[in-house]
């Protein structure tokens, strides 16, 4: 049993390292996505561009290619979840991190205690889904709503660019709030965004409280 616990502990460590590599891959891919959309560059190569040959990757794009060979075989398993794609932003890698987090937590628990119960597994799954996925999505959504609110009444070109970039991502969540509270009414954008922001902040607090109670209850069974 101790040998098996040692193997599980070793695998949990490897999964932790692999999760960190995937996280770096996600951040770099998002940087490259937004840099290409907005044309950001800084010197030769910049954010993955070669100014003399745009088809030739350079700088951070080369790192992205190397990490892609390591991470993409696993990440591609989650590409079928189309509901996690908002505009050009792909959130499916976050689901991949959730799966790794849950498996790593189970391996770590077995390595430490030598056994796990069905209720412990359920508690770990619920906790992993909330902490590594749903809470993160809600947090990102709240931040984007705050940014959208800041630029709502601005008339500059940069403000319009920010709004045009955010609206395809926020259409679904904000549309849901509009249907819940203002169906059939003509409402000012600012009021709808404020309502959506308050709604998702309250939802975040309530879900966090509810998940904590549920996980503690299951873990104690």
C-alpha positions as CSV (number, residue, x, y, z in Angstrom):
1,X,0.0,0.0,0.0
2,X,2.8,2.4,0.8
3,X,4.3,1.8,-2.6
4,X,1.0,2.6,-4.3
5,X,0.7,5.7,-2.2
6,X,4.1,6.8,-3.3
7,X,3.2,6.3,-6.9
8,X,0.1,8.4,-6.5
9,X,2.1,11.1,-4.8
10,X,4.6,11.1,-7.6
11,X,1.8,11.3,-10.3
12,X,0.1,14.1,-8.4
13,X,3.3,16.1,-8.5
14,X,3.7,15.5,-12.2
15,X,0.1,16.6,-12.8
16,X,0.8,19.8,-10.8
17,X,3.8,20.6,-13.0
18,X,1.8,19.8,-16.2
19,X,-1.1,22.0,-15.0
20,X,1.4,24.9,-14.5
21,X,2.7,24.4,-18.1
22,X,-0.9,24.4,-19.5
23,X,-1.6,27.6,-17.5
24,X,1.4,29.3,-19.1
25,X,0.3,28.1,-22.5
26,X,-3.2,29.6,-21.9
27,X,-1.8,33.0,-20.9
28,X,0.6,33.1,-23.9
29,X,-2.1,32.1,-26.4
30,X,-4.4,34.8,-25.1
31,X,-1.6,37.4,-25.3
32,X,-1.0,36.4,-28.9
33,X,-4.7,36.4,-29.7
34,X,-5.3,40.0,-28.5
35,X,-2.0,41.3,-29.8
36,X,-3.0,40.1,-33.3
37,X,-6.5,41.5,-33.0
38,X,-5.2,44.9,-31.9
39,X,-2.0,45.0,-33.9
40,X,0.2,45.4,-30.8
41,X,3.9,45.1,-31.5
42,X,7.1,46.0,-29.8
43,X,10.3,45.9,-31.8
44,X,11.3,43.1,-34.2
45,X,9.1,40.1,-33.5
46,X,7.0,41.9,-30.9
47,X,4.2,39.6,-29.6
48,X,5.0,36.8,-32.0
49,X,5.3,38.8,-35.2
50,X,8.3,39.0,-37.4
51,X,8.1,42.4,-39.1
52,X,9.9,41.3,-42.2
53,X,7.9,38.0,-42.6
54,X,4.5,37.9,-40.7
55,X,4.3,34.2,-41.4
56,X,7.5,33.5,-39.5
57,X,7.0,33.2,-35.7
58,X,9.4,34.9,-33.4
59,X,9.8,35.8,-29.8
60,X,6.9,34.6,-27.6
61,X,5.3,32.8,-30.5
62,X,8.1,30.3,-30.6
63,X,7.6,29.6,-26.9
64,X,3.9,29.1,-27.7
65,X,4.7,26.6,-30.4
66,X,6.9,24.5,-28.1
67,X,4.3,24.5,-25.3
68,X,1.6,23.7,-27.9
69,X,3.4,20.4,-28.8
70,X,3.3,19.5,-25.1
71,X,-0.2,20.7,-24.1
72,X,-2.4,20.6,-27.2
73,X,-2.8,16.8,-27.4
74,X,-4.5,16.9,-24.0
75,X,-6.3,20.3,-24.6
76,X,-7.8,19.2,-27.9
77,X,-9.8,16.6,-26.0
78,X,-12.0,19.5,-24.7
79,X,-12.4,21.4,-27.9
80,X,-15.9,20.0,-28.4
81,X,-17.4,22.1,-25.7
82,X,-18.5,24.9,-28.0
83,X,-20.5,26.6,-25.2
84,X,-17.2,27.7,-23.6
85,X,-16.2,29.7,-26.7
86,X,-17.1,33.4,-26.4
87,X,-16.3,35.4,-29.5
88,X,-12.6,34.5,-30.3
89,X,-11.8,33.6,-26.7
90,X,-11.7,29.9,-25.9
91,X,-12.3,28.9,-22.3
92,X,-12.2,25.2,-22.8
93,X,-8.6,25.0,-21.5
94,X,-10.0,26.0,-18.2
95,X,-12.1,22.9,-18.2
96,X,-9.0,20.8,-18.9
97,X,-7.3,22.4,-15.9
98,X,-10.4,21.5,-13.8
99,X,-10.0,17.8,-14.8
100,X,-6.3,17.8,-13.9
101,X,-7.0,19.5,-10.6
102,X,-9.7,17.0,-9.6
103,X,-7.5,14.0,-10.5
104,X,-4.5,15.5,-8.8
105,X,-6.5,16.2,-5.6
106,X,-7.7,12.6,-5.6
107,X,-4.2,11.2,-6.1
108,X,-2.9,13.5,-3.3
109,X,-5.6,12.4,-0.9
110,X,-4.9,8.7,-1.6
111,X,-1.2,9.3,-1.2
112,X,-1.7,10.9,2.2
113,X,-4.4,8.7,3.7
114,X,-4.3,5.5,1.7
115,X,-8.0,5.5,1.0
116,X,-10.9,7.7,-0.2
117,X,-14.6,7.4,0.1
118,X,-17.3,8.0,-2.6
119,X,-18.5,11.1,-0.6
120,X,-14.9,12.4,-0.5
121,X,-14.7,12.0,-4.3
122,X,-18.0,13.9,-4.8
123,X,-16.8,16.6,-2.5
124,X,-13.5,16.9,-4.4
125,X,-15.3,17.0,-7.8
126,X,-17.7,19.7,-6.6
127,X,-14.9,21.7,-5.0
128,X,-12.7,21.4,-8.1
129,X,-15.4,22.5,-10.5
130,X,-16.2,25.5,-8.4
131,X,-12.7,26.6,-7.4
132,X,-11.0,25.9,-10.7
133,X,-13.7,26.7,-13.2
134,X,-17.1,28.3,-12.3
135,X,-15.7,30.8,-9.7
136,X,-13.0,31.8,-12.1
137,X,-15.5,32.3,-15.0
138,X,-17.7,34.4,-12.7
139,X,-14.7,36.4,-11.6
140,X,-13.6,37.1,-15.2
141,X,-17.2,37.9,-16.1
142,X,-17.5,40.4,-13.2
143,X,-14.1,42.1,-14.2
144,X,-15.3,42.4,-17.9
145,X,-18.6,43.9,-16.8
146,X,-16.7,46.5,-14.7
147,X,-14.5,47.3,-17.7
148,X,-17.7,47.5,-20.0
149,X,-19.3,49.8,-17.4
150,X,-16.3,52.1,-17.3
151,X,-16.4,52.6,-21.1
152,X,-20.2,52.6,-21.6
153,X,-20.7,56.4,-22.0
154,X,-17.3,57.2,-23.4
155,X,-17.2,58.4,-27.0
156,X,-13.6,58.0,-27.9
157,X,-12.3,55.6,-30.6
158,X,-10.5,53.5,-28.0
159,X,-13.7,53.2,-26.0
160,X,-15.6,52.0,-29.0
161,X,-12.9,49.4,-29.7
162,X,-13.1,48.1,-26.1
163,X,-16.9,47.9,-26.3
164,X,-16.8,46.1,-29.6
165,X,-14.3,43.6,-28.3
166,X,-16.3,43.0,-25.1
167,X,-19.9,42.8,-26.4
168,X,-19.6,39.5,-28.2
169,X,-18.3,38.0,-25.0
170,X,-20.9,39.6,-22.8
171,X,-23.9,39.2,-25.0
172,X,-25.0,35.9,-23.5
173,X,-24.6,36.7,-19.7
174,X,-26.0,40.3,-20.1
175,X,-28.8,39.0,-22.4
176,X,-29.9,36.6,-19.7
177,X,-30.1,39.4,-17.1
178,X,-32.1,41.5,-19.5
179,X,-34.6,38.7,-20.1
180,X,-34.9,38.1,-16.3
181,X,-35.5,41.8,-15.3
182,X,-36.3,43.9,-18.4
183,X,-38.0,41.6,-21.0
184,X,-39.7,43.6,-23.6
185,X,-38.5,47.0,-22.3
186,X,-36.2,49.5,-23.9
187,X,-33.4,50.0,-21.4
188,X,-30.3,52.1,-21.3
189,X,-27.1,50.1,-21.8
190,X,-25.6,51.4,-18.6
191,X,-28.5,50.3,-16.4
192,X,-28.5,46.8,-17.9
193,X,-24.8,46.5,-17.4
194,X,-25.1,47.7,-13.8
195,X,-27.9,45.2,-13.2
196,X,-25.9,42.4,-14.7
197,X,-22.9,43.3,-12.6
198,X,-24.9,43.3,-9.3
199,X,-26.6,40.1,-10.3
200,X,-23.4,38.2,-11.0
201,X,-21.7,39.5,-7.8
202,X,-24.6,38.3,-5.7
203,X,-24.6,35.0,-7.6
204,X,-20.8,34.6,-6.9
205,X,-21.3,35.2,-3.2
206,X,-24.3,32.9,-2.8
207,X,-22.7,30.1,-4.9
208,X,-19.4,30.4,-2.9
209,X,-21.3,30.1,0.4
210,X,-23.5,27.2,-0.9
211,X,-20.6,25.2,-2.3
212,X,-18.6,25.6,0.9
213,X,-21.4,24.3,3.0
214,X,-22.1,21.4,0.6
215,X,-18.4,20.3,0.4
216,X,-17.9,20.4,4.2
217,X,-21.1,18.3,4.6
218,X,-20.0,15.7,2.1
219,X,-16.4,15.6,3.4
220,X,-17.7,14.9,6.9
221,X,-19.9,11.9,5.9
